[in-house]
Amino acid sequence: MRLKPSKTIAVAVLLITSIILYDIFPYTGAFKEAKAEKVSVSKEKGLEILYNSYGITKEDYARYILGAKADYDLEKAEARLNVTHTSKIHGYDGEAIGLLYDESAEYEVYVSKDGYYQIEVDHLVDGDVLSNLTIDVKINGVNPYAESETIDVPLIWEDESKEFTLDSYGDESLPNQRRISRWSRLNMFNNTYDTTSPLCFKLNKGKNIIKITNVSSGRIYLGNMHVMPPKKVPSYSDYLSSHRANSPNEYQFINAISYKEKNSSYIRMNAYQSPSVTPFSSVDKKINIIDGMGWQISGQEITYDIEVKEDGFYQLALHYMNDKEDFSVFRTIKIDGDIPFEEVKAYEFEYTKGKWANKVVSAEDSTPYKFYLSRGKHSISFKAENEKVASSIAELQFLINHINQFTLEIRKIVGKEVDKKRTWRLTKYIPETEKYLKAYENIIKGIIENLEVYAPNGKDSTTLSYLNKALAKLEKMQEEPDKLPLYYEQLYSGSGSVTQMLGDTIDRLNNEALYLDGFYIYNEAELKRPNAGIFSKLGASAESFISTFTSSKYVIREDKTALNIWVSRPITYIDIMQKMVDSKFTKDTGIKVKISVMPDANKLILANAANESPDIAIGLPSYMPYDFAIRGAAYDLTEFDDFWTTARRAAPGAFIPYILNDGVYAFPETLDFHSLIYRKDVFTSLGFKVPDTWQDVVELLPSLQRYGMNFYHPIAGGGALKWFYQTCPFIYQNGGKLFTDDGTAASINTPEAVNGISFLSQLFTIYSLPEQVPSFYNSFRYNILPIGIVDFNTYLQLKNAAPELKGQWELARYPGTKREDGKISRYYIANGTNTMILKSAKRPKKGWEFIKWWTSTDIQTEYAYRLQSTYGPQFVWLSGNIEAVKNAPIDEVDKRVILEQIKWINDVPRTPGQYMLERGISDIWSKATQDGVVPRVAIDQQTIEINREIKKKLIEFGYVDEEGRKLKPYVIRDIDWVVEQMEKGGVK
Amino acid sequence: MIKRVIGKEKVVKINNGKQKRESMSAFLLILPYAAIFLLFVAIPIAVAIYLSFTYFNVIEKPRFVGFLNYINLLTQDEVFLKYVVPNTVKYALLVGPGGYILAFLTAWMLAQIQPIPRTIMALILYMPSMVGGVFTSVIWRTLFSGDEAGYINAILLKSDLIDTPIQFLISPKYIMIIMIIVSLWSSMGIGFLAMLAGILNADEEIYEAAYIDGIRNRFQEIIYITIPTMKPQMLFGAVMAIVGAFNAGSIGVQLSGSNPTPQNAGQLIINHIEDYGFQRYEMGYASAISVALLLLVAIFSKIAYGLFIEKD
C-alpha cells in the first residue's frame, strides 16, 4: 500500500506540529498535593517490633535528637584547646594543632545550660591532600551517635582557569582543578550529609570535653572551637517582613560553568551536545553544563559570584535537567553562605523526563520566592541534599540488617543442607517469623507512602519499583511462613532477593543528580525557553552531520615526530590520558605524544617482529617485560641515572619480575592487592573472630563448616592451571624461595618451601576448602563463603555491584604465617601492569621523561580522580605509585588495609624457564589434592623436570653450555636487593 | 600441394590460436584457486617447513639449526612422547571414527523419517558444531563445574552417590573423558550433512532390485547398498573427521581453562604447538611439531582414501 502524497504531507505536518507543541509547552512538573510527611502508624509499629531484636539497635542521629526541642537561646561558648604542643600556624592568629592519622585534640568547654549545641571549629587542610578528610568527634569520651564517628571535612576546589584549552581535536578540554587552602569554620556534617543543618551535640551544664580525632590520612590543622546554639532559619514570611525593598528591574543569566568554587572535585563540567544549552557549537564540543553524573552525592556544593546594581528583592530560576527516573532531586540554596529562609532548605527539583526545564524557585502555589540582595557582590550556592529521603534510606538499611540476622537464625535451625522433604514448622522454632514478615511488609509500605510524594507517578515510580517487587515477595512468603526454610534465600541472598532489591533502592534514592546549565536572577521578565525549538535542533543536527564530511577533526594521522605510545587498555582510559598529556606533559616539555590503543598486549610481540613497535608500551601484564628483556628487545631503564631514585615511588616487590641481572626493564604502573574479606553480619552473629594467621583460619574452619559455610582461597578460582599468585604465597610466608640464587635450579625442595606447599594442599585435603569456586563474588553474596581472599577486581565488584551488602563486610589483612622470630609474615604474590621502553625506541630519553611524568604522584592522583569523576565510582585506579594510592579516592578504612597489605607485595623473579616452575607447582597441587600423592614426593618428581627445562632455556640464551658450565653470570634478585638499590640510588 | 600446405598452415594457425585461448581460459579458471592455495596454504606451509629448521624466538631473527628441532622432538621432549602423542592418538581414534560412525548412524536414522521432522532434527544435531568452542565450553563447564553449583555434581550429591563434589575439570582422571564426550556431542558437522544428503540421494530402484536379489534385512541394506552408493560422501565425511580430530585442541584448554591442561592429561598436539609457539616463544620448534602434525594428517587421510575411493 502506498500513501497518497497529500496524506503523507498531512501526517508529516501533524507529527511536526505535535513535536513543536510539546516543545513550546514543556513539562512543568506534575501536580502535587500537600507534602506534609504522612506518618504511617503501621510502619512505626513495625519498626518498634524490630528494634532491639537480635541486638540490632539504631543508635543514629535521628534517635539521638528524637523529641529534643531546638533551643535557640543557648549561650555561645569558646572552647579551649587542651594540649601543650600547640603551634603558631602561618595565617592564623590563634593557637592551632596539626593532626595526622589517629592523632587527636581535646577541647574543654564550659556551657551555662544543658542543651543541644552546634560545634564549629576553625580548620585548615594541608595543600597536598586531595581526598576529603574524616574526623571523629567524641563528647566526654563517647561518640554520642554513629554519625559522629565519620564527620566529613570537605576540601574546596576551583578551576585553574576559566579559559578552556582546546585538545588535539579542537574540542574544549576540562581545566585543571586547584585546591583552595584557607582557614575556615568547619560545620559538623556526617559524610553522608543526611541532614541539611549541621549535627548537634548534647552538652551538659559545666565542663565538657570534646575530643576530635583525625581518622584519615592527610594533616588537618585545628584552631579555635566555637560552641553555639543551633542556627535559626527564618520562615519565608519572617524573611519577607525583615527586609523592606522593592523589586528593581533585572535580568541576568549566570552560566553554570562560571562557578567560583566547589566542595568536591567530583563536581565537573561537561560538553552537552544540544542547542538547548549555552554555549553550544554543533561541530566542536563546548563545555557548557555542570554534569549531573558528578553532582549527585548529598553534600556536594557549588558556589557562584553574582552582582546586582540595586538593593532589592530578586527572583531566582534555574535552567536544569533531572534524569532520576520519576523522582525529584533536592538542592539547598544559600546566599552568602547562609540559608535565607526555611523553604529553600532541600528545595525540590522535579523529574524533567530527559529534557531541560526552567524552575522558578517558588512556593507551592507557584508564587516565586523573592530573595533580598543588597547592592554589590554576593555569593550563591547550591548544595545537593538527601534529607527528605534520608530517613527512608536509614529505615531500608535497618531492614536489610534485620533480614540478614533473621535469615542467619533460620540458617542456624535448618543447618547445612535444607531438607526439602521435611515438613517444616518454622514458627515453632522462631515464633516471631510471622510478626517479622508482617513488620517488613508494613515498613516497606510506609516507606513507599513517604516517598511517593516526590514521584510524579506516585507509587508506580520507576525508582520505587523494586520496593513494590519486594512487597509482592513478602506477601507471598506470609502465605506459608512455616515453609520459609525452603526458600529463605529469596529473603537475603543474591540477585532478586528482598535485601538486594532494598539495597538497589537505597542506591537509587541516594542519587541526587542534577544537570545545571545556569540560573537567572531576574524580575518580571520572560525566561528563555528551556529547550531549543525543533528547527534549531534539526539545524544543529544537520550542521554536525555535514561537518562529518567537511571537517577532518577526528582523522588519525601518523605522526613521525611524536613519541609513540601504545596502551593496552580500553579507549575510555586512554581518552583521559591523552587529554592530560596534551594539557600538561606536552605543554611543559614540548614533547608531542601520540597514544594508541593496543587491543591485545601480545600484539606488541608481533609488531616488534615486524619492526613497527612503538617507543613505549603501557599497561602490559607483569610477565611480558622479562620475555622482551631476555631476547634483547627491552630497554634497560637503569641506564638512566635517576632510575633508582625514581623507583622509590613504587613498591619494591613490584620490580622483581622486571629484573634481569642488574638491569630493570619495566616500571610498575598499577598494583594489585590481596586481602581478607569477611562478612561482618555473619561474624558478629555467630561470634567468630577474624583470623589473623593461617593457624586462626584452620581453627575457624570447623565452626564455619558446621553452618555449611567455608573459606575461599584464590586457588579455587580460575582454570585448572594454577598461577604463582595462587600457589606460592605460602612458600614466601614460610621463608622459602622459588629459585636458587644463581637461577639454575628451582628451590622448591627446601624444607621451608615444602612446608608451604604441604600446607597449601592440606587446606584442601584435610580442612576441605572448596577446590573450585566459579565466582567468589556470588558465593560471598549468597553467604556460602562468608570469608575469603579477594583481589582488587572482586573487591570492586562487591563494592559496587552488591548493594545489599553495603556496610556488611570489611577488609582485613591477608592471613600470615607466624615465623620463628614471632613475627607474622604476610607476603602475597600479585602485580599490576607496567610500562616499558622498547629497545627499538627512537626516543628512549623522551620516553623515560614520559614514564617519570606518568608515574609521578600528582599525575597518578589526578588520573585516579579524573577517571572516577568522569566515569563513576567503579572506575578505581590503583596506582603503582604508593603516595598516589594514599591520596586515591578509595574508602579510608579499606585504604588503610590496602596500604598495609601493599608493603607485603612480593612478585616472583623471572628466569628463562619460570613457566615450567609455575606449571610444576600447579601440578604438584593437583597431584596432592586430586591423586592423593604426598606433596614431598610430588615435589621431588616435578623438581627434576623443572630443572631440566630451566637448564635447556639457560643454554638457549647462552648462560650455560651443554655440560652445565657457566658462560655468563645469572643472578636472581630478591626484594632486599631492590630495597638496597633504592636506598643507595643505584650507584653500582 | 602449395594450396594444401597453405591450408595446413592456416589450420595450424587456427589451432594455435584456439589452443592459446583454451590454455588461457584454463589458466584463468585455475588462477583464483591457485592464488588462494598459494597464499593461504602453500606459502604458509613452506614457511612453516623453513622455520622448523631454525631457532626462532619471535623477537630475534631466525637462526638455521638444521634437524635439531626434529631430533629434540623425538629424543628430548618428554611431554610430547609421554602425554601428547598417546593423548592425541587416543582422542583421534575415539573421536574420529567414533564421531564418524555416530554421524553416519544418525544420518541414516534421520533419512528414515518424514522430511519436516528430519530437517528440524538435522538442524538440532548440526547446531553444536555451529556454535563454536566458547559457547560449548560455557555449557559444559557449567555442567561439570567442580562445586555444588555444577549440574552433574549437584545431581550426584542430591542422590547421595558422592559426598564431596568431583573435580571434573581439574582432576587429570576425568578431563580426557569429558573432552571426548563433548567432542562427540559436537561431531555432527558438515560431514554429517554430506552423509545425510548421500543417503537421501540413493536410488530407490537399487534397493528394490536388491530385495529382489535376496537382501533380507536393513543391516544388509546398509552394508551392501547404502554405503557403496554413497562412497564420495563417506570419503568426505572421513577426511573431515580425521582432520577435525587431529586439529582439535581448543576443547581441553577451554574446559580446564588453561594450557597446559592439568598434569598434561588432556594435552593434544595443537595445545603443544600453541604452548611452544606462544608461551615459550620457540616458534622454530613449534613449526617442527606442526610439520609433524601435517604428516600425520596426510597419512591418515591417505588411508581414508584407500578405503573409500572409487577404484575404476
Contacts between the chains, C-beta under 8 A, distances in Angstrom:
chain1	res1	chain2	res2	distance
A	602	B	278	7.4
A	605	B	58	5.6
A	605	B	59	6.9
A	605	B	281	7.8
A	606	B	58	7.9
A	608	B	58	8.0
A	608	B	59	5.8
A	609	B	58	5.6
A	609	B	59	6.5
A	627	B	59	8.0
A	627	B	281	6.4
A	628	B	59	6.8
A	631	B	57	5.5
A	631	B	58	7.8
A	631	B	59	4.1
A	631	B	60	5.8
A	631	B	281	7.4
A	632	B	59	7.3
A	632	B	60	6.8
A	633	B	59	4.7
A	633	B	60	8.0
A	718	B	257	6.2
A	718	B	258	7.7
A	719	B	256	5.7
A	719	B	257	2.1
A	719	B	258	3.8
A	720	B	169	6.0
A	720	B	170	4.8
A	720	B	175	7.5
A	720	B	256	3.7
A	720	B	257	5.8
A	720	B	258	5.2
A	720	B	261	6.5
A	720	B	262	4.2
A	721	B	256	7.3
A	721	B	257	7.4
A	721	B	258	3.1
A	721	B	259	7.4
A	721	B	260	6.6
A	721	B	261	7.9
A	721	B	262	7.1
A	768	B	164	7.0
A	770	B	147	5.8
A	771	B	146	5.9
A	771	B	147	7.9
A	771	B	165	7.6
A	771	B	167	5.4
A	771	B	170	6.5
A	772	B	145	6.6
A	772	B	146	3.3
A	772	B	147	5.3
A	772	B	165	7.5
A	772	B	167	6.1
A	772	B	169	7.2
A	772	B	170	6.2
A	773	B	147	6.0
A	774	B	141	7.9
A	774	B	145	5.7
A	774	B	147	6.8
A	774	B	149	6.6
A	915	B	279	6.2
A	915	B	280	6.6
A	919	B	260	6.1
A	922	B	262	7.7
A	923	B	262	7.3
A	923	B	263	5.0
A	926	B	170	6.4
A	926	B	171	7.4
A	926	B	172	6.9
A	926	B	262	5.0
A	926	B	263	5.7
A	927	B	263	6.8
A	929	B	167	7.9
A	930	B	167	6.1
A	930	B	170	6.4
A	930	B	171	4.2
A	930	B	172	6.7
A	930	B	173	7.1
A	930	B	262	7.7
A	931	B	171	7.9
A	931	B	172	7.3
A	931	B	173	7.8
A	945	B	78	7.2
A	952	B	76	7.9
A	956	B	55	7.7
